[in-house]
Structure formats: C-alpha cells, structure tokens
Amino acid sequence: MIGDAVRTWKLAAAWGLIPVAFVLASACSGSPSSQPAPEAAVAVSGAAASPATMKVVALGDSLTAGFGLDPGEAYPARLESRLRAAGFPVEVVNAGVSGDTTAGGLRRVDWAIDDRVRVMVVALGGNDGLRGLPVAEMRRNLAGIIERAQARHVTVILAGMEAPPNLGPEYTGAFRQVYRDLAAQYRVAFLPFLLSGIAGDPALNQQDGIHPNAAGARKVADLLWPYVETAVRALVIR
C-alpha cells in the first residue's frame, strides 16, 4: 500500500497542486511571514484562557505525528517553540496518528480535547484521498470534528489537503471543495493546503516522497503560524 501511496503522491506533486498554488497566489500572495494575520477568518468562542494554562492541539495523521522525524522536529513542536518565543507559554499537543482518516479523527476528537484546549488545528483527509474514500463521508467527519470542538468553545483552524489526480477531476475537485465549504459554513480559519510549496520538492521530503523532512516540517509550521498566533493572541487579549 505504501508503494501505491508514493506513486499517487508523486502524481499529485507533478499535476495536482497547480490549482492550489493558483488559489494561494491569488488569495494571499507572498510568504507566510508577509501575509496579514487571518483575523477575519477566526471565530473565537468561549471565555478567555490564561496563556499559562492554554493548550493548542494538532489533530492529524502522520504528517502531524512527524513520521520519520524526531519529536522536536514535527510541526506541532515547532509551533510550540515559536509561541513560547513570542511570549505565549502555550503547550502544543501533538495528536497526530499515522494512517488516520477523518473517521479516525472524529472517533478520538473528544479524547483530544480537555479543559485546557482552546485552539485545535484539524489536519486530516490525506489518507481519505489516498484511499479514494467517499467525499461525502469525509465532509460529515470533518463537520463532526469542527462541531464537537466548537461545542467545547475551542477555536478551530482547518488545514486543507489534496487528493491524488489519478482519481479523476470530479473526485479531486469535490475533495478540495469540502474544505472550502466547511471553512465558510463554520467560520473557521482556513489554510487551503497543509503542504503548499512542500509536496513534490525532494529537498523538503523524506525518501518516500510523502512525508516532510525536518526542513519541510519547519515550512509546515511557517504556513500554520499566522493562523495559530492570531487565534492564541485573540484568546489572551479577550
């Protein structure tokens, strides 16, 4: 199965990322550090939390877990380091499970949220796409994750993924649209593609061509940073 995954992701890198790159270039040109913080996209719920007790949790799959990396190299650990350097003593919890689908994420979302969690990064769907799972089921699962988090007054940041192009334009288009629709419906901050500028670049990926290396994970953290920093800051200053 890993061989199939490698082939499909290499195809995605070669053909399937052009629409995402176009969306990102059109909507938010420039590097993550030069982009304005996406404050308008973040719907903050509940009471303010003390930064000394606040948690950010990253709910994801192997891309979040840091497959093949030391724990400190995965993007959640890098986000924690940046938050602390910025003066926010926030704990970032890595809730990534290799091989997880959106259904798996839905099953464990309640376990991932405790009373200290105020922000959740949802970075799931890559394995749904690699397996060609029904888009409608993915939509329901992601909606369920967002609803359960918001019911607990947790600010959600949704990270989009791309499906392999060999599944056909109808599937890949519907897959991509799920994230956009959910971000608009639930008014959550939205990063269109978690691996933008990373997928397909040998210098940023491990030998399997799927999982970011340490440099790639650093770039993932760079992409997420404006959204996470905005959400945490909004909670601190309320």
Secondary structure as GFF3:
##gff-version 3
##sequence-region A 1 238
A	DSSP	alpha_helix	2	11	.	.	.	ID=ss1
A	DSSP	pi_helix	12	16	.	.	.	ID=ss2
A	DSSP	alpha_helix	18	27	.	.	.	ID=ss3
A	DSSP	three_ten_helix	32	34	.	.	.	ID=ss4
A	DSSP	three_ten_helix	39	41	.	.	.	ID=ss5
A	DSSP	beta_strand	55	60	.	.	.	ID=ss6
A	DSSP	alpha_helix	62	65	.	.	.	ID=ss7
A	DSSP	three_ten_helix	71	73	.	.	.	ID=ss8
A	DSSP	alpha_helix	75	85	.	.	.	ID=ss9
A	DSSP	beta_strand	91	96	.	.	.	ID=ss10
A	DSSP	alpha_helix	102	112	.	.	.	ID=ss11
A	DSSP	beta_strand	117	123	.	.	.	ID=ss12
A	DSSP	alpha_helix	126	131	.	.	.	ID=ss13
A	DSSP	alpha_helix	135	151	.	.	.	ID=ss14
A	DSSP	beta_strand	155	159	.	.	.	ID=ss15
A	DSSP	three_ten_helix	165	167	.	.	.	ID=ss16
A	DSSP	alpha_helix	169	186	.	.	.	ID=ss17
A	DSSP	beta_strand	189	191	.	.	.	ID=ss18
A	DSSP	three_ten_helix	202	204	.	.	.	ID=ss19
A	DSSP	alpha_helix	214	237	.	.	.	ID=ss20
###
